[in-house]
Amino acid sequence: MLVESATHPQFLSNTYLVADGAGGPAFFIDAGGPVAPLIESAERLGVSPTHVLLTHHHFDHVSEVAALRERWPQLTVLISSRERDLFVAASGEDAQSEGAPDMDVVEAGDTVRFGTLECHPLHTPGHTAGMLSFLVGDRSQPTIGATPGRSASTTAPGGFTGAEAAVFTGDTLFKDSVGGVRAPGHTSYADLRDSIMGTLMELPPETVIYPGHADPTSVGREWDSNAFIRVWRGLDGEGSERCMALGQPATLVLLGADYDGGTKAWVRWDDGSDDIVPGSRVERAS
């Protein structure tokens, strides 16, 4: 599996080109730009991408779909049904107009194949209601650590047991941080936590994480080092400092790192509910 990426200089959002090898089937995951370097990569590798798989509808992940379709007019956009209309609004595309992108929906439980690559959408809501993470595995690769003659069956999402696999997590999970639940189309803290702990952290530790922003990481690294996950696992304690968050009194459970060099805050409101908000919106007592 070949993965190349480009990162937007302002948003730090990632666009990925994925292929099963030079000259083989290829596709994009998200399209926040800049896409020119990935167009050059596709030409260098001799691949003709057929699809753009979108994790969610936010502008910094979809703004360059039109630029990709200008280069490959037959490119098909795949997105969750929960995000489709929101994508049309965010991208400025008119779904009914001539030249509008070919679109189809893709959901958890589907399998999309690109040569030897299998892509399994995973529903990981929280940051948005229809957020998808894309688990991509190469079925041509041997299973790592498999014992000859034994079944490689697993309950892990997608059925991968350590074969070459990567998960593209959109804005659900980042290196050392997690997504917020205050962006347009968000759901809840409970959804975000379950998406991370009940889905992404169930993947094999070797699985590479390609997040929607900033640097790649792995399931094993985040399991051990991500401050939010460590508290959820019960390894580290919750904080109890009083604060003001978004102008409202709250308890600061955790102030962790964020992908942009800032901070992300887990707060608990006085009614007992939890929230993930930008650290810049938290005022500490001292």
Backbone hydrogen bonds, N-H to C=O, Kabsch-Sander energy under -0.5 kcal/mol:
donor,donor_aa,acceptor,acceptor_aa,energy
2,L,19,A,-3.1
4,E,17,L,-2.6
6,A,15,T,-2.0
8,H,13,S,-2.6
12,L,8,H,-1.9
14,N,212,G,-2.6
15,T,6,A,-2.4
16,Y,29,I,-2.2
17,L,4,E,-3.1
18,V,16,Y,-0.5
18,V,27,F,-3.1
19,A,2,L,-2.2
20,D,25,P,-1.7
23,G,45,L,-1.6
24,G,21,G,-2.4
27,F,18,V,-2.4
28,F,51,H,-2.6
29,I,16,Y,-2.2
30,D,53,L,-2.6
31,A,61,H,-3.4
39,I,35,V,-2.3
40,E,36,A,-2.2
41,S,37,P,-1.9
42,A,38,L,-2.6
43,E,39,I,-2.0
44,R,40,E,-2.4
45,L,41,S,-2.4
46,G,42,A,-0.9
47,V,42,A,-2.4
50,T,26,A,-2.0
51,H,26,A,-0.5
52,V,76,T,-2.6
53,L,28,F,-3.0
54,L,52,V,-0.6
54,L,78,L,-2.7
61,H,58,H,-2.4
62,V,58,H,-0.6
62,V,59,F,-1.1
63,S,59,F,-1.9
64,E,31,A,-3.5
65,V,62,V,-1.8
68,L,64,E,-1.8
69,R,65,V,-2.2
70,E,66,A,-1.6
71,R,67,A,-1.1
72,W,68,L,-2.7
75,L,72,W,-2.1
76,T,50,T,-2.3
77,V,102,D,-3.5
78,L,52,V,-2.8
79,I,104,D,-1.6
83,E,80,S,-1.5
84,R,80,S,-1.0
87,F,83,E,-2.6
88,V,84,R,-1.9
89,A,85,D,-1.8
90,A,86,L,-2.6
91,S,87,F,-2.7
92,G,88,V,-0.9
93,E,88,V,-0.7
95,A,93,E,-0.7
97,S,94,D,-1.7
100,A,97,S,-1.9
102,D,75,L,-0.7
104,D,77,V,-2.3
106,V,79,I,-1.3
109,G,121,P,-0.9
110,D,107,E,-2.2
112,V,119,C,-2.5
114,F,117,L,-2.5
117,L,114,F,-2.1
118,E,137,G,-2.7
119,C,112,V,-2.9
120,H,118,E,-0.5
120,H,135,L,-3.1
122,L,133,S,-3.3
124,T,122,L,-0.7
124,T,131,M,-2.4
126,G,128,T,-1.2
129,A,185,G,-1.8
131,M,128,T,-0.8
132,L,55,T,-2.3
133,S,122,L,-2.7
134,F,168,F,-2.1
135,L,120,H,-2.4
135,L,133,S,-0.6
136,V,134,F,-0.6
136,V,166,A,-3.4
137,G,118,E,-2.4
137,G,135,L,-0.5
138,D,164,E,-2.3
139,R,116,T,-2.1
139,R,137,G,-0.8
141,Q,138,D,-1.5
146,A,143,T,-1.4
150,R,147,T,-2.2
159,G,156,A,-2.4
160,F,157,P,-0.7
166,A,136,V,-2.4
167,V,208,V,-3.1
168,F,134,F,-2.4
169,T,167,V,-0.7
169,T,210,Y,-1.1
170,G,210,Y,-0.5
172,T,169,T,-2.2
174,F,177,S,-2.0
177,S,174,F,-1.1
179,G,172,T,-2.1
181,V,276,I,-1.7
186,H,183,A,-1.7
187,T,126,G,-2.4
192,L,188,S,-2.2
193,R,189,Y,-2.8
194,D,190,A,-2.3
195,S,191,D,-2.6
196,I,192,L,-2.1
197,M,193,R,-3.2
198,G,194,D,-2.2
199,T,195,S,-0.6
200,L,195,S,-2.2
201,M,196,I,-2.9
202,E,199,T,-1.0
203,L,200,L,-1.4
207,T,204,P,-2.0
208,V,165,A,-1.6
209,I,217,T,-2.5
210,Y,167,V,-2.8
210,Y,208,V,-0.6
212,G,170,G,-2.9
214,A,12,L,-1.8
217,T,209,I,-2.2
219,V,207,T,-2.2
220,G,205,P,-2.4
222,E,218,S,-2.3
223,W,219,V,-2.4
224,D,220,G,-1.7
225,S,221,R,-2.8
226,N,222,E,-1.6
230,R,226,N,-2.5
231,V,227,A,-1.6
232,W,228,F,-2.3
233,R,229,I,-2.2
234,G,231,V,-1.4
235,L,230,R,-2.2
236,D,230,R,-1.1
239,G,253,V,-2.7
241,E,252,L,-0.8
243,C,250,A,-2.6
244,M,283,E,-2.5
245,A,248,Q,-3.2
246,L,281,R,-2.5
248,Q,245,A,-2.1
250,A,243,C,-2.4
251,T,268,R,-2.3
252,L,241,E,-3.7
253,V,251,T,-1.0
253,V,266,W,-1.8
254,L,266,W,-1.8
256,G,254,L,-0.6
256,G,264,K,-3.0
258,D,262,G,-1.7
261,G,258,D,-1.6
264,K,256,G,-2.3
265,A,277,V,-3.1
266,W,254,L,-2.9
267,V,265,A,-0.6
267,V,275,D,-2.4
268,R,251,T,-2.4
269,W,273,S,-2.8
270,D,249,P,-0.6
272,G,269,W,-2.2
275,D,267,V,-2.2
277,V,265,A,-2.7
277,V,275,D,-0.5
279,G,263,T,-2.4
281,R,278,P,-1.9
282,V,279,G,-1.6
283,E,244,M,-3.6
284,R,282,V,-0.6
285,A,242,R,-0.8
